[in-house]
Amino acid sequence: MSRRGFGCGLLDEADAWTALKNIVPSVVGKYGSWREYADHYLLGRKVWQDGLRGTPDAGFPAPQAQADAHLRALLDPANRASPWSRAPWNTISHPDRAR
C-alpha cells in the first residue's frame, strides 16, 4: 500500500519510508512467511470486494482472479524477477534505508 501511495503521488518518498517503518514490525510479528501474508491479503481483499456488491463501485477493483495471479507470480520460486523470491521473509525486518 505504501508503494502504491507513493506511485500515485499520495505519499512522498519520506512518508512512504515512514509508513513502512511503522507497519513492517507488526506485519513480521503476525505472519511467518510470504505465503501466509499473501493468503491473508487475498482473504481481506475478498471480504472488501464482497462489501462492494450492489454499490456503484462494485466493478471498480480488479477481479479476484487477477489478484490471485499476481500473488502466484510473486510466490513462484522460479520467478527470479519476484522480490518475494529474491528476499527471504525475514529480510523485511531490515528494510533499505531512505535515500
VMD Tcl script that builds the backbone (N, CA, C; Angstrom):
set m [mol new atoms 297]
animate dup $m
set s [atomselect $m all]
$s set {name element resname resid chain x y z} {
  {N N MET 1 A 0.824 -1.182 0.000}
  {CA C MET 1 A 0.000 0.000 0.000}
  {C C MET 1 A 0.873 1.253 0.000}
  {N N SER 2 A 1.965 1.169 0.729}
  {CA C SER 2 A 2.879 2.313 0.763}
  {C C SER 2 A 3.437 2.591 -0.631}
  {N N ARG 3 A 3.817 1.539 -1.339}
  {CA C ARG 3 A 4.363 1.703 -2.680}
  {C C ARG 3 A 3.318 2.283 -3.623}
  {N N ARG 4 A 2.098 1.820 -3.510}
  {CA C ARG 4 A 1.038 2.351 -4.371}
  {C C ARG 4 A 0.752 3.814 -4.034}
  {N N GLY 5 A 0.739 4.137 -2.758}
  {CA C GLY 5 A 0.532 5.526 -2.363}
  {C C GLY 5 A 1.625 6.423 -2.898}
  {N N PHE 6 A 2.866 5.932 -2.847}
  {CA C PHE 6 A 3.992 6.686 -3.397}
  {C C PHE 6 A 3.866 6.788 -4.916}
  {N N GLY 7 A 3.531 5.660 -5.558}
  {CA C GLY 7 A 3.440 5.615 -7.009}
  {C C GLY 7 A 2.401 6.562 -7.588}
  {N N CYS 8 A 1.303 6.750 -6.867}
  {CA C CYS 8 A 0.267 7.640 -7.412}
  {C C CYS 8 A 0.336 9.042 -6.812}
  {N N GLY 9 A 1.402 9.331 -6.063}
  {CA C GLY 9 A 1.628 10.691 -5.603}
  {C C GLY 9 A 0.923 11.075 -4.314}
  {N N LEU 10 A 0.300 10.105 -3.634}
  {CA C LEU 10 A -0.353 10.427 -2.368}
  {C C LEU 10 A 0.638 10.511 -1.212}
  {N N LEU 11 A 1.791 9.846 -1.368}
  {CA C LEU 11 A 2.855 9.898 -0.365}
  {C C LEU 11 A 4.146 10.322 -1.047}
  {N N ASP 12 A 4.932 11.151 -0.365}
  {CA C ASP 12 A 6.264 11.411 -0.901}
  {C C ASP 12 A 7.188 10.305 -0.394}
  {N N GLU 13 A 8.422 10.276 -0.855}
  {CA C GLU 13 A 9.320 9.177 -0.501}
  {C C GLU 13 A 9.532 9.061 1.007}
  {N N ALA 14 A 9.725 10.173 1.675}
  {CA C ALA 14 A 9.943 10.138 3.131}
  {C C ALA 14 A 8.738 9.558 3.856}
  {N N ASP 15 A 7.529 9.944 3.442}
  {CA C ASP 15 A 6.320 9.407 4.077}
  {C C ASP 15 A 6.153 7.920 3.792}
  {N N ALA 16 A 6.530 7.492 2.589}
  {CA C ALA 16 A 6.435 6.065 2.253}
  {C C ALA 16 A 7.372 5.256 3.149}
  {N N TRP 17 A 8.604 5.723 3.337}
  {CA C TRP 17 A 9.541 5.019 4.216}
  {C C TRP 17 A 9.056 5.028 5.660}
  {N N THR 18 A 8.487 6.142 6.102}
  {CA C THR 18 A 7.955 6.212 7.470}
  {C C THR 18 A 6.817 5.214 7.645}
  {N N ALA 19 A 5.930 5.129 6.656}
  {CA C ALA 19 A 4.829 4.166 6.732}
  {C C ALA 19 A 5.378 2.744 6.835}
  {N N LEU 20 A 6.364 2.425 6.016}
  {CA C LEU 20 A 6.954 1.079 6.074}
  {C C LEU 20 A 7.600 0.819 7.432}
  {N N LYS 21 A 8.324 1.804 7.929}
  {CA C LYS 21 A 8.996 1.644 9.223}
  {C C LYS 21 A 7.984 1.355 10.330}
  {N N ASN 22 A 6.811 1.963 10.231}
  {CA C ASN 22 A 5.795 1.781 11.263}
  {C C ASN 22 A 4.953 0.524 11.074}
  {N N ILE 23 A 4.815 0.063 9.853}
  {CA C ILE 23 A 3.946 -1.074 9.556}
  {C C ILE 23 A 4.680 -2.408 9.623}
  {N N VAL 24 A 5.902 -2.451 9.118}
  {CA C VAL 24 A 6.624 -3.714 8.984}
  {C C VAL 24 A 6.744 -4.497 10.295}
  {N N PRO 25 A 7.080 -3.893 11.425}
  {CA C PRO 25 A 7.215 -4.702 12.641}
  {C C PRO 25 A 5.947 -5.491 12.999}
  {N N SER 26 A 4.780 -4.882 12.851}
  {CA C SER 26 A 3.570 -5.636 13.194}
  {C C SER 26 A 3.276 -6.716 12.158}
  {N N VAL 27 A 3.593 -6.474 10.892}
  {CA C VAL 27 A 3.385 -7.481 9.848}
  {C C VAL 27 A 4.291 -8.681 10.104}
  {N N VAL 28 A 5.560 -8.427 10.381}
  {CA C VAL 28 A 6.510 -9.508 10.637}
  {C C VAL 28 A 6.102 -10.302 11.881}
  {N N GLY 29 A 5.539 -9.616 12.869}
  {CA C GLY 29 A 5.117 -10.298 14.085}
  {C C GLY 29 A 3.875 -11.161 13.920}
  {N N LYS 30 A 3.075 -10.871 12.912}
  {CA C LYS 30 A 1.821 -11.605 12.723}
  {C C LYS 30 A 1.913 -12.720 11.691}
  {N N TYR 31 A 2.814 -12.612 10.745}
  {CA C TYR 31 A 2.927 -13.586 9.654}
  {C C TYR 31 A 4.301 -14.224 9.674}
  {N N GLY 32 A 4.355 -15.471 9.243}
  {CA C GLY 32 A 5.621 -16.196 9.269}
  {C C GLY 32 A 6.252 -16.423 7.916}
  {N N SER 33 A 5.561 -16.012 6.837}
  {CA C SER 33 A 6.101 -16.243 5.501}
  {C C SER 33 A 5.366 -15.367 4.493}
  {N N TRP 34 A 5.963 -15.267 3.304}
  {CA C TRP 34 A 5.298 -14.546 2.227}
  {C C TRP 34 A 3.982 -15.225 1.873}
  {N N ARG 35 A 3.933 -16.561 1.890}
  {CA C ARG 35 A 2.711 -17.293 1.553}
  {C C ARG 35 A 1.598 -16.961 2.551}
  {N N GLU 36 A 1.918 -16.985 3.826}
  {CA C GLU 36 A 0.904 -16.667 4.836}
  {C C GLU 36 A 0.411 -15.227 4.678}
  {N N TYR 37 A 1.322 -14.317 4.428}
  {CA C TYR 37 A 0.961 -12.918 4.197}
  {C C TYR 37 A 0.043 -12.798 2.983}
  {N N ALA 38 A 0.396 -13.461 1.890}
  {CA C ALA 38 A -0.402 -13.421 0.661}
  {C C ALA 38 A -1.792 -14.027 0.882}
  {N N ASP 39 A -1.852 -15.154 1.592}
  {CA C ASP 39 A -3.153 -15.788 1.852}
  {C C ASP 39 A -4.079 -14.851 2.617}
  {N N HIS 40 A -3.554 -14.181 3.614}
  {CA C HIS 40 A -4.379 -13.268 4.405}
  {C C HIS 40 A -4.721 -11.995 3.632}
  {N N TYR 41 A -3.802 -11.548 2.789}
  {CA C TYR 41 A -4.108 -10.405 1.922}
  {C C TYR 41 A -5.286 -10.737 1.006}
  {N N LEU 42 A -5.234 -11.913 0.382}
  {CA C LEU 42 A -6.314 -12.305 -0.521}
  {C C LEU 42 A -7.642 -12.445 0.220}
  {N N LEU 43 A -7.604 -12.991 1.416}
  {CA C LEU 43 A -8.828 -13.114 2.210}
  {C C LEU 43 A -9.398 -11.729 2.523}
  {N N GLY 44 A -8.561 -10.819 2.968}
  {CA C GLY 44 A -9.017 -9.457 3.265}
  {C C GLY 44 A -9.535 -8.746 2.029}
  {N N ARG 45 A -8.870 -8.964 0.909}
  {CA C ARG 45 A -9.305 -8.345 -0.337}
  {C C ARG 45 A -10.672 -8.884 -0.753}
  {N N LYS 46 A -10.876 -10.183 -0.572}
  {CA C LYS 46 A -12.164 -10.787 -0.927}
  {C C LYS 46 A -13.283 -10.212 -0.063}
  {N N VAL 47 A -13.039 -10.088 1.222}
  {CA C VAL 47 A -14.040 -9.505 2.121}
  {C C VAL 47 A -14.350 -8.075 1.692}
  {N N TRP 48 A -13.316 -7.296 1.388}
  {CA C TRP 48 A -13.514 -5.919 0.936}
  {C C TRP 48 A -14.306 -5.889 -0.367}
  {N N GLN 49 A -13.920 -6.733 -1.309}
  {CA C GLN 49 A -14.583 -6.748 -2.607}
  {C C GLN 49 A -16.047 -7.186 -2.466}
  {N N ASP 50 A -16.308 -8.167 -1.609}
  {CA C ASP 50 A -17.685 -8.604 -1.378}
  {C C ASP 50 A -18.530 -7.470 -0.801}
  {N N GLY 51 A -17.915 -6.608 -0.005}
  {CA C GLY 51 A -18.623 -5.470 0.571}
  {C C GLY 51 A -19.022 -4.421 -0.452}
  {N N LEU 52 A -18.439 -4.487 -1.649}
  {CA C LEU 52 A -18.770 -3.529 -2.701}
  {C C LEU 52 A -19.967 -3.975 -3.543}
  {N N ARG 53 A -20.397 -5.221 -3.353}
  {CA C ARG 53 A -21.526 -5.711 -4.151}
  {C C ARG 53 A -22.751 -4.831 -3.950}
  {N N GLY 54 A -23.399 -4.528 -5.061}
  {CA C GLY 54 A -24.611 -3.721 -5.016}
  {C C GLY 54 A -24.364 -2.232 -4.875}
  {N N THR 55 A -23.105 -1.815 -4.927}
  {CA C THR 55 A -22.771 -0.389 -4.836}
  {C C THR 55 A -22.291 0.087 -6.206}
  {N N PRO 56 A -22.244 1.406 -6.413}
  {CA C PRO 56 A -21.726 1.917 -7.687}
  {C C PRO 56 A -20.270 1.519 -7.949}
  {N N ASP 57 A -19.526 1.176 -6.897}
  {CA C ASP 57 A -18.120 0.809 -7.047}
  {C C ASP 57 A -17.905 -0.697 -7.217}
  {N N ALA 58 A -18.958 -1.470 -7.387}
  {CA C ALA 58 A -18.840 -2.924 -7.455}
  {C C ALA 58 A -17.892 -3.390 -8.558}
  {N N GLY 59 A -17.819 -2.701 -9.675}
  {CA C GLY 59 A -16.946 -3.098 -10.772}
  {C C GLY 59 A -15.582 -2.449 -10.743}
  {N N PHE 60 A -15.305 -1.643 -9.725}
  {CA C PHE 60 A -14.061 -0.873 -9.684}
  {C C PHE 60 A -12.807 -1.728 -9.515}
  {N N PRO 61 A -12.731 -2.588 -8.503}
  {CA C PRO 61 A -11.462 -3.285 -8.283}
  {C C PRO 61 A -11.207 -4.338 -9.351}
  {N N ALA 62 A -9.944 -4.659 -9.520}
  {CA C ALA 62 A -9.587 -5.743 -10.431}
  {C C ALA 62 A -10.217 -7.040 -9.918}
  {N N PRO 63 A -10.544 -7.936 -10.815}
  {CA C PRO 63 A -11.145 -9.204 -10.395}
  {C C PRO 63 A -10.236 -9.981 -9.437}
  {N N GLN 64 A -10.835 -10.772 -8.584}
  {CA C GLN 64 A -10.084 -11.583 -7.634}
  {C C GLN 64 A -9.080 -12.477 -8.359}
  {N N ALA 65 A -9.465 -13.006 -9.511}
  {CA C ALA 65 A -8.563 -13.878 -10.267}
  {C C ALA 65 A -7.281 -13.150 -10.650}
  {N N GLN 66 A -7.378 -11.861 -10.927}
  {CA C GLN 66 A -6.189 -11.085 -11.276}
  {C C GLN 66 A -5.282 -10.918 -10.063}
  {N N ALA 67 A -5.871 -10.647 -8.911}
  {CA C ALA 67 A -5.070 -10.537 -7.690}
  {C C ALA 67 A -4.417 -11.884 -7.361}
  {N N ASP 68 A -5.171 -12.968 -7.537}
  {CA C ASP 68 A -4.612 -14.305 -7.310}
  {C C ASP 68 A -3.396 -14.540 -8.212}
  {N N ALA 69 A -3.530 -14.173 -9.491}
  {CA C ALA 69 A -2.441 -14.382 -10.449}
  {C C ALA 69 A -1.207 -13.568 -10.068}
  {N N HIS 70 A -1.400 -12.333 -9.633}
  {CA C HIS 70 A -0.257 -11.501 -9.224}
  {C C HIS 70 A 0.468 -12.138 -8.041}
  {N N LEU 71 A -0.296 -12.607 -7.074}
  {CA C LEU 71 A 0.345 -13.200 -5.901}
  {C C LEU 71 A 0.995 -14.537 -6.217}
  {N N ARG 72 A 0.397 -15.320 -7.104}
  {CA C ARG 72 A 1.052 -16.570 -7.523}
  {C C ARG 72 A 2.402 -16.255 -8.169}
  {N N ALA 73 A 2.447 -15.199 -8.982}
  {CA C ALA 73 A 3.710 -14.811 -9.621}
  {C C ALA 73 A 4.733 -14.361 -8.572}
  {N N LEU 74 A 4.286 -13.620 -7.579}
  {CA C LEU 74 A 5.197 -13.187 -6.516}
  {C C LEU 74 A 5.733 -14.374 -5.713}
  {N N LEU 75 A 4.897 -15.379 -5.499}
  {CA C LEU 75 A 5.279 -16.530 -4.683}
  {C C LEU 75 A 6.028 -17.616 -5.453}
  {N N ASP 76 A 6.021 -17.560 -6.766}
  {CA C ASP 76 A 6.629 -18.604 -7.597}
  {C C ASP 76 A 8.148 -18.597 -7.433}
  {N N PRO 77 A 8.724 -19.668 -6.871}
  {CA C PRO 77 A 10.177 -19.690 -6.669}
  {C C PRO 77 A 10.961 -19.634 -7.981}
  {N N ALA 78 A 10.336 -20.010 -9.087}
  {CA C ALA 78 A 11.012 -19.950 -10.383}
  {C C ALA 78 A 11.009 -18.538 -10.972}
  {N N ASN 79 A 10.226 -17.643 -10.399}
  {CA C ASN 79 A 10.139 -16.269 -10.886}
  {C C ASN 79 A 11.270 -15.449 -10.276}
  {N N ARG 80 A 12.354 -15.370 -10.975}
  {CA C ARG 80 A 13.526 -14.658 -10.447}
  {C C ARG 80 A 13.336 -13.155 -10.389}
  {N N ALA 81 A 12.322 -12.645 -11.074}
  {CA C ALA 81 A 12.036 -11.207 -11.029}
  {C C ALA 81 A 11.223 -10.835 -9.793}
  {N N SER 82 A 10.658 -11.816 -9.118}
  {CA C SER 82 A 9.823 -11.536 -7.951}
  {C C SER 82 A 10.672 -11.103 -6.763}
  {N N PRO 83 A 10.352 -9.940 -6.178}
  {CA C PRO 83 A 11.091 -9.543 -4.980}
  {C C PRO 83 A 10.869 -10.522 -3.832}
  {N N TRP 84 A 9.744 -11.229 -3.849}
  {CA C TRP 84 A 9.473 -12.198 -2.790}
  {C C TRP 84 A 10.313 -13.452 -2.961}
  {N N SER 85 A 10.697 -13.769 -4.179}
  {CA C SER 85 A 11.587 -14.909 -4.409}
  {C C SER 85 A 13.028 -14.534 -4.093}
  {N N ARG 86 A 13.381 -13.282 -4.303}
  {CA C ARG 86 A 14.760 -12.838 -4.073}
  {C C ARG 86 A 15.049 -12.544 -2.616}
  {N N ALA 87 A 14.006 -12.209 -1.856}
  {CA C ALA 87 A 14.222 -11.804 -0.459}
  {C C ALA 87 A 13.488 -12.738 0.494}
  {N N PRO 88 A 14.208 -13.417 1.351}
  {CA C PRO 88 A 13.533 -14.242 2.354}
  {C C PRO 88 A 12.632 -13.373 3.236}
  {N N TRP 89 A 11.610 -13.975 3.810}
  {CA C TRP 89 A 10.630 -13.256 4.619}
  {C C TRP 89 A 11.295 -12.376 5.670}
  {N N ASN 90 A 12.298 -12.884 6.353}
  {CA C ASN 90 A 12.892 -12.121 7.461}
  {C C ASN 90 A 13.635 -10.871 7.012}
  {N N THR 91 A 13.900 -10.724 5.718}
  {CA C THR 91 A 14.620 -9.519 5.272}
  {C C THR 91 A 13.761 -8.264 5.371}
  {N N ILE 92 A 12.418 -8.425 5.429}
  {CA C ILE 92 A 11.612 -7.212 5.535}
  {C C ILE 92 A 11.756 -6.560 6.910}
  {N N SER 93 A 12.340 -7.289 7.842}
  {CA C SER 93 A 12.603 -6.689 9.154}
  {C C SER 93 A 13.762 -5.694 9.097}
  {N N HIS 94 A 14.504 -5.715 8.006}
  {CA C HIS 94 A 15.660 -4.841 7.846}
  {C C HIS 94 A 15.589 -4.139 6.495}
  {N N PRO 95 A 14.611 -3.243 6.321}
  {CA C PRO 95 A 14.459 -2.584 5.015}
  {C C PRO 95 A 15.643 -1.679 4.698}
  {N N ASP 96 A 15.784 -1.412 3.415}
  {CA C ASP 96 A 16.800 -0.440 2.997}
  {C C ASP 96 A 16.491 0.873 3.679}
  {N N ARG 97 A 17.496 1.657 3.868}
  {CA C ARG 97 A 17.252 2.964 4.470}
  {C C ARG 97 A 16.834 3.955 3.378}
  {N N ALA 98 A 16.178 4.994 3.791}
  {CA C ALA 98 A 15.737 6.028 2.847}
  {C C ALA 98 A 16.955 6.648 2.179}
  {N N ARG 99 A 16.772 7.021 0.936}
  {CA C ARG 99 A 17.894 7.632 0.193}
  {C C ARG 99 A 17.944 9.116 0.419}
}
mol reanalyze $m
mol bondsrecalc $m
mol representation Tube
mol addrep $m
